[in-house]
Amino acid sequence: MSAGLEGPDLTDLGGRDWTELASNAKREEQAENELLRELLTFSLSNVGYAIPVERIREIVRVKEITPVPRVPAAVLGVIELRGEIVQVVDLRMRLDLHCADLTRKSRIVVLHGDDERVSGVLVDGVDEVLRAPEENIRPALGGTGFVSDICVRGDEFVSIIDLERALDLDGK
């Protein structure tokens, strides 16, 4: 290097080398990532809700929903998705929110079930994947509805849906 353009001596790091520093930084990043929960945030009647990302198989635009007779009112019907029949549940109806018309932002969030079944939930719009630290997740007060936890996000709250309860159409 020419005189005057020399930077700091990067070989003297107090007895440590770049490999050690990079390794430590990577471990710190992994520890930070382990303490984060990833949630898909979406809106229903202009209110923010979330579900755990690991339960989501895919998000699709609303397509023609075929009604099915003698099912609970919250079941809008079924859609065909690459040869598979997927039941679609109106999440607004399950949460006792006012019903609204479909818009260009409306989506069906296709979920993996614990019992290998696949279900879809209709939402007004998908917002983002939120990475929230565990300390921002708090149990919902009361604990009897369809909301299992609350995520504190700055000065607002996002309700985390208990999917087992919300999709248990037999238990009402």
Secondary structure, DSSP 8 states (H G I E B T S, - for coil): --TT-----TT-BTTB-HHHHHHHHHHHHHHHHHTEEEEEEEEETTEEEEEEGGGEEEEEE----B--SSS-TTEEEEEEETTEEEEEEEHHHHTT-------TT-EEEEEE-TTS-EEEEEESEEEEEEEEEGGGEEE-SS--SSEEEEEEETTEEEEEE-HHHHH--S--
